[in-house]
């Protein structure tokens, strides 16, 4: 997770990151989607990052990106469980297991 955020900082310094998307803002947006238990916002933000940022990263960081997505999914599920939101948790798990979701 730390390596991935560090790569955000590096990319921002190199003007690779999308304009107006500093790492802290991106992290806040992802964590806020988890806190709201907003599966669509989480997945949409992640897909945006994949298309606009992660696709430009060196292959050496692919493992860090995968670990970050796994951590975000776990965090989302924990937020649902702590809030007792079984409907959101069930919908998220169904989306994760669905082949058309692409693992989102």
KOLKESE-110943 format. One record per residue: residue number from 1; residue in three letters; x, y, z of N, C-alpha, C in turn. Coordinates in steps of 0.1 Angstrom, whole numbers, plus 5000, padded with zeros to 4 digits. Last residue first. Example, Ala and Ser with C-alpha at 12.3 -4.5 7.8 and 13.67 -1.06 7.14 Angstrom:
% residues 2
<r paro="2" kemi="SER" n_c1="5128" n_c2="4978" n_c3="5071" ca_c1="5137" ca_c2="4989" ca_c3="5071" c_c1="5129" c_c2="5000" c_c3="5079"/>
<r paro="1" kemi="ALA" n_c1="5132" n_c2="4943" n_c3="5078" ca_c1="5123" ca_c2="4955" ca_c3="5078" c_c1="5132" c_c2="4967" c_c3="5078"/>
//
This chain:
% residues 104
<r paro="104" kemi="UNK" n_c1="4858" n_c2="4934" n_c3="4902" ca_c1="4856" ca_c2="4947" ca_c3="4909" c_c1="4847" c_c2="4945" c_c3="4921"/>
<r paro="103" kemi="UNK" n_c1="4862" n_c2="4913" n_c3="4885" ca_c1="4869" ca_c2="4913" ca_c3="4898" c_c1="4867" c_c2="4925" c_c3="4907"/>
<r paro="102" kemi="UNK" n_c1="4847" n_c2="4918" n_c3="4863" ca_c1="4861" ca_c2="4919" ca_c3="4862" c_c1="4868" c_c2="4919" c_c3="4875"/>
<r paro="101" kemi="UNK" n_c1="4820" n_c2="4916" n_c3="4860" ca_c1="4825" ca_c2="4927" ca_c3="4868" c_c1="4840" c_c2="4928" c_c3="4867"/>
<r paro="100" kemi="UNK" n_c1="4815" n_c2="4892" n_c3="4847" ca_c1="4814" ca_c2="4905" ca_c3="4840" c_c1="4819" c_c2="4917" c_c3="4847"/>
<r paro="99" kemi="UNK" n_c1="4819" n_c2="4872" n_c3="4867" ca_c1="4829" ca_c2="4874" ca_c3="4857" c_c1="4827" c_c2="4887" c_c3="4849"/>
<r paro="98" kemi="UNK" n_c1="4813" n_c2="4878" n_c3="4901" ca_c1="4807" ca_c2="4879" ca_c3="4888" c_c1="4818" c_c2="4881" c_c3="4877"/>
<r paro="97" kemi="UNK" n_c1="4825" n_c2="4881" n_c3="4926" ca_c1="4824" ca_c2="4868" ca_c3="4920" c_c1="4819" c_c2="4867" c_c3="4906"/>
<r paro="96" kemi="UNK" n_c1="4821" n_c2="4908" n_c3="4930" ca_c1="4834" ca_c2="4903" ca_c3="4930" c_c1="4835" c_c2="4889" c_c3="4923"/>
<r paro="95" kemi="UNK" n_c1="4793" n_c2="4909" n_c3="4931" ca_c1="4800" ca_c2="4916" ca_c3="4920" c_c1="4814" c_c2="4911" c_c3="4919"/>
<r paro="94" kemi="UNK" n_c1="4788" n_c2="4895" n_c3="4954" ca_c1="4782" ca_c2="4890" ca_c3="4941" c_c1="4789" c_c2="4896" c_c3="4930"/>
<r paro="93" kemi="UNK" n_c1="4800" n_c2="4912" n_c3="4972" ca_c1="4805" ca_c2="4899" ca_c3="4970" c_c1="4800" c_c2="4892" c_c3="4957"/>
<r paro="92" kemi="UNK" n_c1="4783" n_c2="4934" n_c3="4970" ca_c1="4797" ca_c2="4935" ca_c3="4967" c_c1="4803" c_c2="4922" c_c3="4964"/>
<r paro="91" kemi="UNK" n_c1="4758" n_c2="4924" n_c3="4979" ca_c1="4760" ca_c2="4929" ca_c3="4965" c_c1="4774" c_c2="4930" c_c3="4961"/>
<r paro="90" kemi="UNK" n_c1="4766" n_c2="4917" n_c3="5006" ca_c1="4761" ca_c2="4907" ca_c3="4996" c_c1="4763" c_c2="4911" c_c3="4982"/>
<r paro="89" kemi="UNK" n_c1="4771" n_c2="4943" n_c3="5016" ca_c1="4781" ca_c2="4932" ca_c3="5016" c_c1="4778" c_c2="4921" c_c3="5006"/>
<r paro="88" kemi="UNK" n_c1="4746" n_c2="4955" n_c3="5013" ca_c1="4758" ca_c2="4961" ca_c3="5006" c_c1="4769" c_c2="4950" c_c3="5005"/>
<r paro="87" kemi="UNK" n_c1="4732" n_c2="4938" n_c3="5030" ca_c1="4727" ca_c2="4940" ca_c3="5016" c_c1="4739" c_c2="4945" c_c3="5008"/>
<r paro="86" kemi="UNK" n_c1="4743" n_c2="4941" n_c3="5055" ca_c1="4745" ca_c2="4928" ca_c3="5048" c_c1="4741" c_c2="4929" c_c3="5033"/>
<r paro="85" kemi="UNK" n_c1="4755" n_c2="4962" n_c3="5074" ca_c1="4749" ca_c2="4964" ca_c3="5061" c_c1="4751" c_c2="4951" c_c3="5052"/>
<r paro="84" kemi="UNK" n_c1="4767" n_c2="4965" n_c3="5098" ca_c1="4756" ca_c2="4956" ca_c3="5097" c_c1="4749" c_c2="4957" c_c3="5084"/>
<r paro="83" kemi="UNK" n_c1="4790" n_c2="4980" n_c3="5100" ca_c1="4777" ca_c2="4988" ca_c3="5099" c_c1="4765" c_c2="4978" c_c3="5099"/>
<r paro="82" kemi="UNK" n_c1="4809" n_c2="4960" n_c3="5099" ca_c1="4808" ca_c2="4968" ca_c3="5111" c_c1="4795" c_c2="4976" c_c3="5111"/>
<r paro="81" kemi="UNK" n_c1="4804" n_c2="4951" n_c3="5072" ca_c1="4802" ca_c2="4942" ca_c3="5083" c_c1="4800" c_c2="4950" c_c3="5096"/>
<r paro="80" kemi="UNK" n_c1="4812" n_c2="4973" n_c3="5057" ca_c1="4798" ca_c2="4968" ca_c3="5056" c_c1="4795" c_c2="4959" c_c3="5068"/>
<r paro="79" kemi="UNK" n_c1="4839" n_c2="4975" n_c3="5065" ca_c1="4830" ca_c2="4986" ca_c3="5067" c_c1="4815" c_c2="4982" c_c3="5067"/>
<r paro="78" kemi="UNK" n_c1="4848" n_c2="4951" n_c3="5055" ca_c1="4848" ca_c2="4953" ca_c3="5069" c_c1="4839" c_c2="4965" c_c3="5073"/>
<r paro="77" kemi="UNK" n_c1="4845" n_c2="4955" n_c3="5027" ca_c1="4838" ca_c2="4945" ca_c3="5034" c_c1="4837" c_c2="4946" c_c3="5049"/>
<r paro="76" kemi="UNK" n_c1="4864" n_c2="4976" n_c3="5024" ca_c1="4850" ca_c2="4978" ca_c3="5021" c_c1="4841" c_c2="4968" c_c3="5028"/>
<r paro="75" kemi="UNK" n_c1="4888" n_c2="4963" n_c3="5031" ca_c1="4883" ca_c2="4974" ca_c3="5039" c_c1="4868" c_c2="4977" c_c3="5037"/>
<r paro="74" kemi="UNK" n_c1="4889" n_c2="4944" n_c3="5011" ca_c1="4888" ca_c2="4940" ca_c3="5024" c_c1="4882" c_c2="4951" c_c3="5033"/>
<r paro="73" kemi="UNK" n_c1="4892" n_c2="4962" n_c3="4989" ca_c1="4881" ca_c2="4953" ca_c3="4989" c_c1="4879" c_c2="4948" c_c3="5004"/>
<r paro="72" kemi="UNK" n_c1="4917" n_c2="4974" n_c3="4996" ca_c1="4905" ca_c2="4982" ca_c3="4995" c_c1="4892" c_c2="4973" c_c3="4996"/>
<r paro="71" kemi="UNK" n_c1="4934" n_c2="4952" n_c3="4994" ca_c1="4932" ca_c2="4958" ca_c3="5007" c_c1="4919" c_c2="4967" c_c3="5007"/>
<r paro="70" kemi="UNK" n_c1="4932" n_c2="4946" n_c3="4967" ca_c1="4928" ca_c2="4936" ca_c3="4977" c_c1="4925" c_c2="4942" c_c3="4990"/>
<r paro="69" kemi="UNK" n_c1="4943" n_c2="4970" n_c3="4957" ca_c1="4929" ca_c2="4967" ca_c3="4954" c_c1="4924" c_c2="4956" c_c3="4964"/>
<r paro="68" kemi="UNK" n_c1="4970" n_c2="4967" n_c3="4967" ca_c1="4961" ca_c2="4979" ca_c3="4971" c_c1="4947" c_c2="4976" c_c3="4969"/>
<r paro="67" kemi="UNK" n_c1="4978" n_c2="4944" n_c3="4954" ca_c1="4977" ca_c2="4944" ca_c3="4969" c_c1="4968" c_c2="4956" c_c3="4974"/>
<r paro="66" kemi="UNK" n_c1="4979" n_c2="4954" n_c3="4928" ca_c1="4970" ca_c2="4943" ca_c3="4931" c_c1="4968" c_c2="4942" c_c3="4947"/>
<r paro="65" kemi="UNK" n_c1="4999" n_c2="4973" n_c3="4931" ca_c1="4985" ca_c2="4977" ca_c3="4927" c_c1="4975" c_c2="4966" c_c3="4931"/>
<r paro="64" kemi="UNK" n_c1="5020" n_c2="4956" n_c3="4937" ca_c1="5016" ca_c2="4966" ca_c3="4947" c_c1="5002" c_c2="4971" c_c3="4944"/>
<r paro="63" kemi="UNK" n_c1="5023" n_c2="4942" n_c3="4913" ca_c1="5020" ca_c2="4935" ca_c3="4926" c_c1="5015" c_c2="4944" c_c3="4937"/>
<r paro="62" kemi="UNK" n_c1="5030" n_c2="4962" n_c3="4896" ca_c1="5017" ca_c2="4955" ca_c3="4894" c_c1="5013" c_c2="4948" c_c3="4907"/>
<r paro="61" kemi="UNK" n_c1="5055" n_c2="4974" n_c3="4896" ca_c1="5045" ca_c2="4978" ca_c3="4906" c_c1="5031" c_c2="4971" c_c3="4905"/>
<r paro="60" kemi="UNK" n_c1="5069" n_c2="4964" n_c3="4875" ca_c1="5073" ca_c2="4960" ca_c3="4889" c_c1="5063" c_c2="4964" c_c3="4899"/>
<r paro="59" kemi="UNK" n_c1="5059" n_c2="4975" n_c3="4852" ca_c1="5054" ca_c2="4962" ca_c3="4856" c_c1="5058" c_c2="4958" c_c3="4870"/>
<r paro="58" kemi="UNK" n_c1="5052" n_c2="5010" n_c3="4858" ca_c1="5062" ca_c2="4999" ca_c3="4854" c_c1="5056" c_c2="4986" c_c3="4860"/>
<r paro="57" kemi="UNK" n_c1="5021" n_c2="5025" n_c3="4848" ca_c1="5031" ca_c2="5022" ca_c3="4858" c_c1="5040" c_c2="5010" c_c3="4852"/>
<r paro="56" kemi="UNK" n_c1="5000" n_c2="5030" n_c3="4832" ca_c1="5013" ca_c2="5036" ca_c3="4828" c_c1="5024" c_c2="5033" c_c3="4838"/>
<r paro="55" kemi="UNK" n_c1="4978" n_c2="5018" n_c3="4843" ca_c1="4983" ca_c2="5013" ca_c3="4830" c_c1="4996" c_c2="5019" c_c3="4826"/>
<r paro="54" kemi="UNK" n_c1="4973" n_c2="5035" n_c3="4865" ca_c1="4980" ca_c2="5022" ca_c3="4867" c_c1="4985" c_c2="5016" c_c3="4854"/>
<r paro="53" kemi="UNK" n_c1="4960" n_c2="5057" n_c3="4852" ca_c1="4973" ca_c2="5058" ca_c3="4860" c_c1="4980" c_c2="5045" c_c3="4860"/>
<r paro="52" kemi="UNK" n_c1="4937" n_c2="5054" n_c3="4837" ca_c1="4945" ca_c2="5066" ca_c3="4836" c_c1="4958" c_c2="5066" c_c3="4843"/>
<r paro="51" kemi="UNK" n_c1="4927" n_c2="5028" n_c3="4843" ca_c1="4928" ca_c2="5033" ca_c3="4829" c_c1="4938" c_c2="5045" c_c3="4828"/>
<r paro="50" kemi="UNK" n_c1="4928" n_c2="5026" n_c3="4871" ca_c1="4934" ca_c2="5016" ca_c3="4862" c_c1="4937" c_c2="5022" c_c3="4848"/>
<r paro="49" kemi="UNK" n_c1="4913" n_c2="5049" n_c3="4879" ca_c1="4927" ca_c2="5048" ca_c3="4882" c_c1="4935" c_c2="5038" c_c3="4873"/>
<r paro="48" kemi="UNK" n_c1="4888" n_c2="5040" n_c3="4869" ca_c1="4894" ca_c2="5053" ca_c3="4864" c_c1="4909" c_c2="5052" c_c3="4866"/>
<r paro="47" kemi="UNK" n_c1="4884" n_c2="5018" n_c3="4885" ca_c1="4885" ca_c2="5016" ca_c3="4871" c_c1="4892" c_c2="5029" c_c3="4864"/>
<r paro="46" kemi="UNK" n_c1="4882" n_c2="5031" n_c3="4910" ca_c1="4893" ca_c2="5022" ca_c3="4908" c_c1="4895" c_c2="5020" c_c3="4893"/>
<r paro="45" kemi="UNK" n_c1="4859" n_c2="5046" n_c3="4907" ca_c1="4872" ca_c2="5053" ca_c3="4909" c_c1="4883" c_c2="5044" c_c3="4906"/>
<r paro="44" kemi="UNK" n_c1="4841" n_c2="5025" n_c3="4903" ca_c1="4843" ca_c2="5035" ca_c3="4893" c_c1="4856" c_c2="5042" c_c3="4894"/>
<r paro="43" kemi="UNK" n_c1="4843" n_c2="5012" n_c3="4928" ca_c1="4846" ca_c2="5005" ca_c3="4916" c_c1="4849" c_c2="5015" c_c3="4904"/>
<r paro="42" kemi="UNK" n_c1="4834" n_c2="5032" n_c3="4946" ca_c1="4846" ca_c2="5025" ca_c3="4947" c_c1="4851" c_c2="5019" c_c3="4934"/>
<r paro="41" kemi="UNK" n_c1="4808" n_c2="5038" n_c3="4935" ca_c1="4819" ca_c2="5048" ca_c3="4936" c_c1="4833" c_c2="5042" c_c3="4937"/>
<r paro="40" kemi="UNK" n_c1="4795" n_c2="5013" n_c3="4939" ca_c1="4797" ca_c2="5019" ca_c3="4926" c_c1="4808" c_c2="5029" c_c3="4925"/>
<r paro="39" kemi="UNK" n_c1="4796" n_c2="5009" n_c3="4967" ca_c1="4803" ca_c2="5000" ca_c3="4958" c_c1="4805" c_c2="5006" c_c3="4944"/>
<r paro="38" kemi="UNK" n_c1="4797" n_c2="5025" n_c3="4994" ca_c1="4792" ca_c2="5029" ca_c3="4980" c_c1="4801" c_c2="5021" c_c3="4970"/>
<r paro="37" kemi="UNK" n_c1="4800" n_c2="5029" n_c3="5021" ca_c1="4796" ca_c2="5016" ca_c3="5015" c_c1="4790" c_c2="5017" c_c3="5001"/>
<r paro="36" kemi="UNK" n_c1="4811" n_c2="5050" n_c3="5031" ca_c1="4797" ca_c2="5052" ca_c3="5027" c_c1="4791" c_c2="5038" c_c3="5022"/>
<r paro="35" kemi="UNK" n_c1="4837" n_c2="5040" n_c3="5033" ca_c1="4830" ca_c2="5044" ca_c3="5046" c_c1="4815" c_c2="5045" c_c3="5043"/>
<r paro="34" kemi="UNK" n_c1="4844" n_c2="5036" n_c3="5006" ca_c1="4843" ca_c2="5024" ca_c3="5015" c_c1="4835" c_c2="5028" c_c3="5028"/>
<r paro="33" kemi="UNK" n_c1="4844" n_c2="5062" n_c3="4998" ca_c1="4835" ca_c2="5053" ca_c3="4992" c_c1="4833" c_c2="5041" c_c3="5000"/>
<r paro="32" kemi="UNK" n_c1="4865" n_c2="5071" n_c3="5014" ca_c1="4852" ca_c2="5077" ca_c3="5016" c_c1="4841" c_c2="5068" c_c3="5010"/>
<r paro="31" kemi="UNK" n_c1="4887" n_c2="5058" n_c3="5003" ca_c1="4883" ca_c2="5055" ca_c3="5016" c_c1="4869" c_c2="5060" c_c3="5020"/>
<r paro="30" kemi="UNK" n_c1="4887" n_c2="5071" n_c3="4977" ca_c1="4886" ca_c2="5056" ca_c3="4978" c_c1="4881" c_c2="5052" c_c3="4992"/>
<r paro="29" kemi="UNK" n_c1="4891" n_c2="5098" n_c3="4985" ca_c1="4879" ca_c2="5094" ca_c3="4977" c_c1="4877" c_c2="5079" c_c3="4978"/>
<r paro="28" kemi="UNK" n_c1="4916" n_c2="5097" n_c3="4998" ca_c1="4903" ca_c2="5101" ca_c3="5006" c_c1="4891" c_c2="5096" c_c3="4998"/>
<r paro="27" kemi="UNK" n_c1="4932" n_c2="5089" n_c3="4977" ca_c1="4931" ca_c2="5080" ca_c3="4988" c_c1="4918" c_c2="5084" c_c3="4996"/>
<r paro="26" kemi="UNK" n_c1="4929" n_c2="5112" n_c3="4961" ca_c1="4925" ca_c2="5099" ca_c3="4956" c_c1="4923" c_c2="5090" c_c3="4967"/>
<r paro="25" kemi="UNK" n_c1="4940" n_c2="5131" n_c3="4978" ca_c1="4926" ca_c2="5133" ca_c3="4974" c_c1="4921" c_c2="5119" c_c3="4969"/>
<r paro="24" kemi="UNK" n_c1="4966" n_c2="5122" n_c3="4980" ca_c1="4958" ca_c2="5123" ca_c3="4992" c_c1="4943" c_c2="5124" c_c3="4988"/>
<r paro="23" kemi="UNK" n_c1="4976" n_c2="5124" n_c3="4953" ca_c1="4974" ca_c2="5111" ca_c3="4960" c_c1="4965" c_c2="5112" c_c3="4972"/>
<r paro="22" kemi="UNK" n_c1="4956" n_c2="5147" n_c3="4932" ca_c1="4968" ca_c2="5144" ca_c3="4941" c_c1="4965" c_c2="5131" c_c3="4949"/>
<r paro="21" kemi="UNK" n_c1="4942" n_c2="5154" n_c3="4907" ca_c1="4940" ca_c2="5141" ca_c3="4914" c_c1="4953" c_c2="5138" c_c3="4923"/>
<r paro="20" kemi="UNK" n_c1="4946" n_c2="5174" n_c3="4889" ca_c1="4936" ca_c2="5176" ca_c3="4900" c_c1="4934" c_c2="5164" c_c3="4908"/>
<r paro="19" kemi="UNK" n_c1="4954" n_c2="5154" n_c3="4861" ca_c1="4953" ca_c2="5167" ca_c3="4867" c_c1="4943" c_c2="5168" c_c3="4878"/>
<r paro="18" kemi="UNK" n_c1="4966" n_c2="5121" n_c3="4866" ca_c1="4956" ca_c2="5130" ca_c3="4860" c_c1="4956" c_c2="5143" c_c3="4868"/>
<r paro="17" kemi="UNK" n_c1="5002" n_c2="5117" n_c3="4866" ca_c1="4989" ca_c2="5115" ca_c3="4872" c_c1="4979" c_c2="5125" c_c3="4866"/>
<r paro="16" kemi="UNK" n_c1="5025" n_c2="5127" n_c3="4854" ca_c1="5018" ca_c2="5115" ca_c3="4848" c_c1="5004" c_c2="5114" c_c3="4853"/>
<r paro="15" kemi="UNK" n_c1="5042" n_c2="5146" n_c3="4864" ca_c1="5030" ca_c2="5150" ca_c3="4856" c_c1="5024" c_c2="5139" c_c3="4849"/>
<r paro="14" kemi="UNK" n_c1="5061" n_c2="5138" n_c3="4882" ca_c1="5064" ca_c2="5136" ca_c3="4868" c_c1="5053" c_c2="5140" c_c3="4858"/>
<r paro="13" kemi="UNK" n_c1="5047" n_c2="5141" n_c3="4905" ca_c1="5059" ca_c2="5149" ca_c3="4903" c_c1="5063" c_c2="5149" c_c3="4888"/>
<r paro="12" kemi="UNK" n_c1="5029" n_c2="5120" n_c3="4902" ca_c1="5024" ca_c2="5134" ca_c3="4903" c_c1="5036" c_c2="5144" c_c3="4900"/>
<r paro="11" kemi="UNK" n_c1="5046" n_c2="5098" n_c3="4903" ca_c1="5039" ca_c2="5101" ca_c3="4891" c_c1="5034" c_c2="5116" c_c3="4891"/>
<r paro="10" kemi="UNK" n_c1="5053" n_c2="5100" n_c3="4930" ca_c1="5063" ca_c2="5100" ca_c3="4919" c_c1="5057" c_c2="5104" c_c3="4906"/>
<r paro="9" kemi="UNK" n_c1="5029" n_c2="5097" n_c3="4943" ca_c1="5037" ca_c2="5109" ca_c3="4945" c_c1="5047" c_c2="5111" c_c3="4934"/>
<r paro="8" kemi="UNK" n_c1="5022" n_c2="5071" n_c3="4934" ca_c1="5013" ca_c2="5082" ca_c3="4931" c_c1="5021" c_c2="5095" c_c3="4932"/>
<r paro="7" kemi="UNK" n_c1="5042" n_c2="5057" n_c3="4946" ca_c1="5042" ca_c2="5058" ca_c3="4932" c_c1="5033" c_c2="5069" c_c3="4927"/>
<r paro="6" kemi="UNK" n_c1="5034" n_c2="5059" n_c3="4972" ca_c1="5046" ca_c2="5065" ca_c3="4969" c_c1="5047" c_c2="5067" c_c3="4954"/>
<r paro="5" kemi="UNK" n_c1="5012" n_c2="5042" n_c3="4971" ca_c1="5010" ca_c2="5057" ca_c3="4973" c_c1="5022" c_c2="5065" c_c3="4970"/>
<r paro="4" kemi="UNK" n_c1="5025" n_c2="5018" n_c3="4967" ca_c1="5016" ca_c2="5023" ca_c3="4956" c_c1="5014" c_c2="5038" c_c3="4958"/>
<r paro="3" kemi="UNK" n_c1="5040" n_c2="5015" n_c3="4990" ca_c1="5047" ca_c2="5017" ca_c3="4977" c_c1="5038" c_c2="5022" c_c3="4966"/>
<r paro="2" kemi="UNK" n_c1="5019" n_c2="5013" n_c3="5008" ca_c1="5028" ca_c2="5024" ca_c3="5009" c_c1="5035" c_c2="5026" c_c3="4996"/>
<r paro="1" kemi="UNK" n_c1="5008" n_c2="4988" n_c3="5000" ca_c1="5000" ca_c2="5000" ca_c3="5000" c_c1="5009" c_c2="5012" c_c3="5000"/>
//
